[in-house]
Amino acid sequence: MSRREEYEMKTEKLLQPIAEAGGVSIYDIEYVKEGSDYYLRAYIDKPEGVNIQDCENVSRRLSDALDREDFIPEAYILEVSSPGLGRALKKDKHLQTAIGQDVEIKLFKPVDKCRDFSGVLESFDAEQVTIRNGDTPMTLKRADIAVIRLAIDF
């Protein structure tokens, strides 16, 4: 297990009771380095959407818990937010909840001279993702996918 995965796992364990008490669910946790700064990001959600007060309450309680546990030796910036409307679907649980919804997929390298695809998410497994655009189903290898996001329809 990498250091990043360890930090994310420990943070999720700390966040679980805080999220439950706050009436929100954990969408994702990520620990990343951007430039010279480290970020610990917690994405929270609830059916009606999270608001700034939800984020503030969770952030304060999570910050206190992280200070008590003190398992991340580097200085980092804690961010608590909603995953947003065009949220990335990183995990199987994210994909499962998005079955039947419009998604946008970007590939690492082109397939048939195209890197961007969109359609309704029909199915997925460990190896592939299937979307349907109109009457045409398309199956893409998960290893080729850079990002899958919920499509934003304005």
trRosetta pair geometry for C-beta under 8 A, 3 or more apart (Angstrom, degrees):
i j d omega theta_ij theta_ji phi_ij phi_ji
1 5 4.8 -123 -170 89 88 125
1 6 5.4 108 131 -61 117 87
1 9 7.6 -31 -169 -1 141 145
2 5 4.6 96 54 8 80 101
2 6 6.9 -139 96 -6 43 87
3 6 5.6 -55 -149 35 31 115
3 7 6.4 30 155 -18 66 105
4 7 6.0 -57 -150 36 28 109
4 8 6.3 25 155 -16 64 109
4 31 4.9 -167 -147 76 75 107
4 32 7.7 49 -137 -80 125 47
5 8 5.7 -56 -145 39 31 111
5 9 6.1 31 156 -20 66 109
6 9 5.9 -57 -146 37 27 110
6 10 6.3 22 158 -14 64 109
7 10 6.0 -58 -144 40 28 107
7 11 6.1 28 157 -19 64 111
7 31 4.5 31 94 -35 131 165
7 40 7.0 -110 154 -111 121 112
7 71 7.1 178 -113 110 72 105
7 72 5.6 64 -127 -90 121 106
8 11 5.8 -57 -145 38 27 112
8 12 6.3 30 156 -22 63 106
8 29 4.6 150 -155 107 84 110
8 30 6.5 0 -106 -109 122 27
8 31 5.4 -134 -59 -2 85 103
9 12 5.8 -53 -148 33 28 111
9 13 6.6 30 152 -19 62 104
10 13 5.7 -53 -151 34 33 113
10 14 6.6 31 151 -15 65 105
10 69 7.2 175 163 152 119 150
10 71 5.6 -60 135 77 163 156
11 14 5.7 -56 -150 39 34 110
11 15 5.9 29 154 -19 68 113
11 29 5.1 165 93 -164 120 146
11 31 7.4 150 -4 -55 146 111
11 40 6.3 -172 -103 -171 157 121
11 42 6.8 -139 154 -80 122 108
11 62 7.7 44 -164 -165 91 115
11 66 7.2 9 -115 -94 89 108
12 15 5.6 -58 -139 41 30 110
12 16 6.5 51 158 -46 64 93
12 26 6.1 113 -140 168 88 164
12 29 5.0 -132 -65 -3 91 148
13 16 6.1 -32 -151 1 28 116
14 17 8.0 -72 178 34 34 90
14 18 7.1 16 142 -5 67 121
14 62 6.7 106 122 -140 111 76
14 65 4.6 152 -176 138 120 135
14 66 6.7 119 127 -69 166 66
14 69 6.4 -101 -87 -15 138 152
15 18 5.3 -73 -154 48 46 114
15 19 5.5 46 154 -27 84 107
15 26 5.7 100 115 -90 125 129
15 29 7.0 174 15 -80 152 128
15 42 5.8 179 -112 -137 153 140
15 58 7.5 41 -149 -171 97 107
15 62 5.7 11 -101 -110 87 116
15 65 7.8 176 -71 74 50 151
16 19 6.0 -56 -145 34 24 109
16 20 6.5 22 159 -16 61 107
16 26 6.7 -60 -93 -18 60 136
17 20 5.6 -52 -144 38 35 113
17 21 6.2 36 157 -19 67 107
18 21 5.9 -57 -149 38 28 110
18 22 6.2 15 155 -9 63 114
18 58 5.9 111 141 -140 113 75
18 61 4.6 166 -139 114 122 128
18 62 5.7 165 106 -68 171 77
18 65 6.8 -114 -52 -15 135 148
19 22 5.8 -68 -146 46 28 105
19 24 5.0 -93 -159 82 82 82
19 25 6.1 79 162 -128 129 19
19 26 5.2 -99 -67 -47 169 83
19 44 6.1 -166 -123 -125 107 114
19 58 6.6 35 -91 -123 64 123
20 23 7.8 42 179 -65 29 26
21 61 7.8 -139 73 -180 130 172
22 44 7.8 -14 96 -168 134 153
22 54 6.3 116 163 -150 120 78
22 57 5.4 155 -123 110 124 124
22 58 5.3 -81 -2 -73 175 90
22 61 7.5 -163 -51 29 124 147
23 46 6.2 28 135 -105 81 147
23 54 7.7 -95 74 -121 92 110
24 44 4.3 32 151 174 139 118
24 45 6.5 138 -169 65 93 25
24 46 4.8 -91 -117 -50 66 105
24 50 6.0 38 -119 -96 129 114
24 54 5.6 111 -60 -171 136 123
24 58 6.5 -53 46 -66 144 138
25 44 6.8 150 74 -160 38 70
25 45 5.5 -33 64 68 90 80
25 46 6.4 136 9 -85 82 59
26 29 6.8 -15 -174 -40 120 95
26 42 7.0 -66 -134 -167 93 95
26 43 7.5 93 -170 78 58 61
26 44 6.3 -46 -105 -106 43 69
27 43 4.1 -65 68 112 112 103
27 44 6.2 176 2 -113 94 12
27 45 4.5 77 -56 -10 115 116
27 82 8.0 64 4 -164 150 46
27 83 4.5 -106 125 -39 161 129
27 87 7.2 -81 176 -156 144 146
27 94 7.6 68 -170 -93 85 105
28 41 7.8 11 106 109 92 98
28 42 7.9 179 92 -152 50 39
28 43 4.5 20 50 42 83 120
28 83 6.5 86 19 -95 109 120
28 90 6.3 73 -112 41 141 132
28 91 7.2 174 -98 -7 101 120
28 94 7.7 4 -61 -64 113 130
29 40 7.6 -10 -171 -174 91 80
29 41 7.0 163 -156 88 44 58
29 42 5.4 -7 -108 -106 80 68
29 43 7.4 -148 -70 21 37 75
30 39 7.7 19 104 103 89 96
30 40 7.8 177 91 -151 46 40
30 41 4.9 -3 58 56 88 103
30 43 7.9 32 3 -12 96 105
31 38 6.9 3 -176 -177 84 102
31 39 7.2 179 -147 89 43 52
31 40 5.2 -6 -104 -105 82 72
31 41 7.7 -174 -77 21 36 69
31 72 7.7 -155 -134 -116 138 133
31 76 7.4 -38 -145 -139 93 152
32 38 7.3 169 91 -152 35 59
32 39 5.4 -11 62 57 82 97
32 41 7.3 -6 18 5 104 112
33 36 8.0 -34 -173 -160 99 13
33 37 7.1 164 -153 89 62 37
33 38 5.3 -36 -97 -97 73 68
33 39 7.7 163 -96 15 24 75
34 37 5.8 -20 67 69 76 88
34 39 6.1 11 11 -5 111 120
37 76 7.6 114 176 -135 76 50
37 77 6.0 14 172 -5 123 117
38 72 7.9 -170 125 174 146 127
38 74 5.2 77 7 116 155 130
38 75 6.9 144 40 92 108 52
38 76 4.0 -64 99 -107 104 90
38 77 7.1 162 89 15 54 71
39 76 6.3 157 -99 -171 14 94
39 77 5.1 -28 -109 65 71 94
39 78 8.0 148 -162 -92 61 19
39 79 6.1 -4 -168 6 107 115
40 66 7.6 136 98 -121 162 155
40 72 7.0 -94 -61 -70 139 172
40 76 5.0 66 -14 139 98 139
40 77 7.3 -178 26 81 69 42
40 78 5.2 -22 70 -106 102 66
40 79 7.3 165 84 25 50 67
41 78 8.0 156 -87 -161 36 44
41 79 4.7 -15 -111 69 78 103
41 80 7.7 164 -160 -84 54 33
41 81 7.2 -34 -162 28 99 99
42 58 7.0 -135 106 139 135 124
42 59 7.9 176 55 -92 121 67
42 62 6.3 -113 6 -146 161 172
42 78 7.6 2 4 -169 103 88
42 79 7.3 -180 29 92 63 54
42 80 4.8 -12 68 -110 102 78
42 81 7.8 137 82 23 57 53
43 80 7.9 172 -85 -156 24 51
43 81 6.2 -29 -113 78 67 69
43 82 6.8 41 -159 171 82 18
43 83 4.3 65 -180 -71 134 83
43 87 7.8 127 177 -135 148 118
44 50 5.5 93 100 -77 95 156
44 54 6.5 -147 103 143 134 114
44 55 6.9 177 45 -96 122 67
44 58 5.7 134 -35 2 160 177
44 80 6.4 15 -2 -175 115 95
44 81 7.5 169 29 91 78 19
44 82 6.8 -62 71 -95 63 48
45 49 7.6 -48 -153 -125 72 38
45 50 6.1 -110 -118 -26 32 110
45 82 6.4 89 -93 -142 71 76
45 83 6.0 -27 -64 10 116 106
46 49 6.8 -46 68 43 76 7
46 50 5.8 109 18 -69 93 74
46 54 7.2 -131 3 -133 126 159
49 82 6.7 12 -165 -125 80 145
50 54 4.2 -120 -159 78 93 146
50 55 6.1 99 148 -48 125 85
50 81 7.9 157 88 178 137 39
50 82 4.6 -174 52 -82 111 100
51 54 5.3 107 51 4 61 101
51 55 7.4 -125 103 0 36 90
52 55 5.6 -56 -151 39 36 112
52 56 6.1 37 152 -21 69 107
53 56 5.6 -53 -143 38 31 112
53 57 6.2 32 158 -19 65 106
54 57 6.1 -58 -148 37 26 108
54 58 6.3 17 159 -10 63 111
55 58 6.1 -61 -146 43 27 106
55 59 5.9 30 157 -24 65 113
55 80 4.8 162 -161 109 80 97
55 81 5.7 22 -123 -100 135 42
55 82 7.3 -81 -69 -31 118 72
56 59 5.7 -56 -142 36 26 114
56 60 6.4 26 161 -19 63 105
56 80 7.9 176 -64 77 19 125
57 60 6.2 -55 -150 32 26 108
57 61 6.6 13 159 -6 62 111
58 61 6.1 -65 -148 45 30 104
58 62 5.7 26 159 -17 69 114
58 80 5.0 -174 95 -177 108 153
59 62 5.9 -58 -138 42 25 107
59 63 6.0 30 160 -24 63 109
59 78 6.6 140 -152 127 91 115
59 79 7.9 -39 -113 -163 118 22
59 80 4.0 -148 -75 21 90 134
60 63 5.9 -55 -147 33 25 113
60 64 6.6 24 155 -17 61 106
61 64 5.8 -53 -151 35 32 111
61 65 6.4 30 152 -16 65 107
62 65 5.6 -56 -147 39 34 111
62 66 6.1 34 154 -20 68 106
62 78 6.9 177 107 -173 112 139
62 80 6.5 138 34 -71 144 133
63 66 5.8 -54 -145 37 29 110
63 67 6.4 32 154 -21 63 106
63 78 5.7 175 -91 69 91 165
64 67 5.7 -54 -150 34 30 113
64 68 6.6 31 152 -19 63 104
65 68 5.7 -53 -151 34 33 112
65 69 6.3 19 157 -8 67 110
66 69 6.0 -61 -141 46 30 102
66 70 7.3 99 157 -69 56 40
66 71 8.0 -99 -153 31 70 80
66 72 7.2 -14 -170 20 109 115
66 78 6.9 -180 30 -87 163 141
67 70 6.5 17 -173 -65 31 85
72 76 5.9 -33 139 4 142 134
81 84 7.8 15 137 -44 112 85
83 87 3.8 43 136 -118 111 124
83 88 7.4 -119 -173 35 110 67
84 87 5.3 155 69 -70 73 73
85 150 6.8 -116 156 90 55 120
85 152 5.2 74 122 -105 118 107
86 104 7.8 -11 -155 32 105 123
86 149 4.9 22 172 169 82 126
86 150 5.8 -152 -136 71 38 77
86 151 7.3 4 -121 -141 87 14
86 152 4.7 -54 -70 -39 101 112
87 94 7.5 -132 126 -154 116 124
87 149 6.5 169 87 -148 29 79
87 150 5.5 32 47 14 75 112
88 94 7.7 11 117 165 55 162
88 147 5.7 -70 -129 -158 108 103
88 148 6.9 103 -161 72 64 53
88 149 5.4 -46 -95 -93 50 81
89 94 4.1 -179 -148 128 69 118
89 95 5.2 102 166 -73 123 65
89 98 5.5 -57 -105 0 143 155
89 103 6.9 -42 6 -129 142 129
89 148 4.5 -50 55 98 106 105
89 149 6.7 175 -1 -100 85 25
89 150 6.9 107 -44 -42 107 74
90 94 5.9 72 41 21 54 152
91 94 4.9 103 57 2 72 101
91 95 7.3 -139 101 -1 41 86
92 95 5.5 -55 -147 39 37 111
92 96 6.1 43 153 -27 69 104
92 124 7.3 -164 -130 103 76 125
93 96 5.6 -47 -144 31 32 117
93 97 6.7 27 158 -14 62 104
94 97 6.3 -61 -154 38 29 103
94 98 6.4 17 152 -12 64 117
95 98 5.7 -70 -148 44 32 108
95 99 7.3 60 152 -52 65 77
95 121 6.8 -150 -160 -178 79 146
95 124 4.9 -40 161 35 145 155
95 129 7.3 -118 -139 -116 136 111
95 148 7.3 37 -95 94 96 149
96 99 6.3 -21 -164 -18 36 108
98 101 4.7 -88 -166 46 70 122
98 103 6.3 70 159 -70 133 119
98 121 5.2 45 123 45 96 155
98 150 6.2 -137 -125 -87 124 94
99 121 5.6 -110 -114 107 38 103
99 122 7.2 38 -151 -167 83 16
99 123 7.1 36 -124 -87 110 44
100 120 6.4 -13 -156 -175 29 109
100 121 6.9 -41 10 70 24 80
100 122 7.9 74 -70 -105 46 42
101 120 6.9 168 90 -144 15 72
101 121 5.9 4 59 27 67 107
101 150 6.1 -24 135 -133 133 96
101 151 7.7 -175 150 31 87 87
102 118 6.8 20 -176 179 93 99
102 119 7.1 -133 -138 142 68 15
102 120 5.9 -48 -88 -90 54 61
102 121 7.8 157 -127 -8 8 80
102 150 7.2 80 84 -168 66 64
102 151 3.9 -59 123 41 105 128
102 153 6.6 79 55 -48 150 117
103 118 6.8 -168 93 -144 46 64
103 119 6.9 -17 55 67 77 51
103 120 7.5 100 13 -139 82 19
103 121 4.8 56 -5 -49 131 105
103 131 6.4 -121 59 -108 107 128
103 148 5.5 3 178 -175 130 95
103 149 6.6 154 -159 80 77 38
103 150 6.1 -61 -106 -110 70 35
103 151 5.8 -159 -111 -24 11 90
104 116 7.0 -14 -173 -165 96 92
104 117 7.5 157 -159 85 50 46
104 118 4.8 -20 -104 -98 67 96
104 148 7.4 161 81 -155 46 50
104 149 5.1 -14 58 62 94 92
104 150 7.8 25 16 113 83 13
104 151 5.0 113 -31 -86 93 84
105 116 7.2 153 83 -155 55 44
105 117 4.6 -14 61 63 104 94
105 118 7.0 179 17 -80 73 43
105 129 7.2 169 -102 95 146 141
105 131 6.9 -151 -11 -21 132 149
105 140 6.4 153 148 42 158 164
105 145 5.8 -63 -163 -132 107 108
105 147 7.4 178 -147 92 47 51
105 148 5.1 -12 -102 -105 81 78
106 115 6.0 23 -159 148 70 93
106 116 5.6 -14 -103 -100 71 72
106 145 7.5 101 76 -161 47 66
106 146 4.8 -50 104 60 93 112
106 147 5.1 16 46 51 105 88
107 110 6.7 127 82 -97 128 24
107 111 6.1 101 -15 -6 178 99
107 114 8.0 86 25 115 128 62
107 115 4.8 -133 53 -151 90 67
107 116 7.7 -135 12 -61 81 32
107 117 7.5 51 -27 0 104 105
107 140 7.0 -127 -87 -161 114 134
107 144 5.1 -8 -147 149 105 94
107 145 6.0 -63 -106 -105 63 43
107 146 6.0 114 -175 -3 13 93
108 144 5.9 -129 28 -166 97 53
108 145 7.5 52 -17 94 84 3
108 146 4.9 136 -67 -61 64 97
109 115 7.1 -102 167 -104 15 102
109 144 7.0 -86 45 -153 78 95
110 113 5.3 6 167 -138 140 18
110 114 5.7 119 -151 47 93 20
110 115 4.9 -71 -89 -59 68 80
111 114 6.3 -41 68 64 64 76
111 115 7.7 119 15 -93 68 41
111 140 7.2 -162 10 -121 162 97
111 144 7.0 55 -49 161 121 152
114 117 6.8 92 132 -65 120 83
117 131 6.6 147 137 57 116 146
117 133 7.5 -119 -175 -42 88 136
117 138 6.5 -122 -166 97 145 152
117 140 6.9 177 43 -52 156 144
118 131 7.4 -135 161 158 23 152
118 133 6.6 92 91 -97 61 118
118 151 6.0 75 -150 -85 117 135
119 131 3.5 122 75 152 116 111
119 132 5.2 -178 169 74 125 29
119 133 3.7 -95 -94 -62 114 76
119 138 6.7 133 14 33 157 110
120 131 6.2 148 67 -163 37 77
120 132 5.0 -23 56 57 96 88
120 133 7.7 163 11 -77 71 42
121 124 7.2 -21 -172 -35 106 108
121 129 7.1 -50 -138 -175 92 104
121 130 7.8 105 -163 84 52 54
121 131 5.7 -42 -96 -103 43 82
121 148 7.9 80 -92 -179 125 132
122 130 4.6 -54 65 106 109 99
122 131 6.2 159 3 -118 89 23
122 132 5.2 74 -47 -18 124 103
122 137 6.5 -36 12 -129 159 107
123 129 7.6 179 95 -154 49 45
123 130 4.7 14 55 46 84 114
124 128 6.9 -153 -143 102 59 48
124 129 4.5 -7 -107 -110 98 71
124 130 6.9 -160 -72 19 51 69
124 142 7.5 83 -160 -77 105 117
125 128 6.1 21 49 48 86 70
126 142 7.2 -107 157 21 35 152
127 141 6.6 -50 167 -140 74 74
127 142 6.1 -170 171 14 20 108
127 143 7.9 -26 -153 -14 59 96
128 139 5.1 20 170 -179 135 100
128 140 6.4 157 -156 80 82 37
128 141 5.6 -54 -99 -106 81 40
128 142 5.9 -136 -89 -24 22 83
129 139 7.2 162 81 -152 38 57
129 140 5.3 -18 61 61 89 90
129 142 5.9 104 -22 -80 95 80
129 145 6.6 36 17 -51 135 153
129 148 6.8 -147 -148 -84 172 148
130 137 5.8 1 -175 -174 107 107
130 138 6.9 164 -151 82 60 40
130 139 4.7 -25 -96 -96 84 78
130 140 7.8 166 -86 17 36 66
131 137 7.3 162 88 -153 36 59
131 138 5.5 -15 63 59 82 92
131 140 7.5 7 9 3 101 109
132 135 7.6 -37 -174 -160 105 11
132 136 6.8 156 -156 82 64 41
132 137 4.9 -34 -96 -96 83 66
132 138 7.4 161 -94 14 33 71
133 136 5.5 -21 66 67 79 97
133 138 6.7 11 7 -2 102 118
140 144 6.1 -115 176 71 94 117
140 145 6.1 96 127 -64 125 104
141 144 4.4 81 72 3 96 107
141 145 7.4 -162 96 -19 52 85
142 145 5.5 -52 -152 21 42 117
145 148 6.0 1 175 -44 136 95
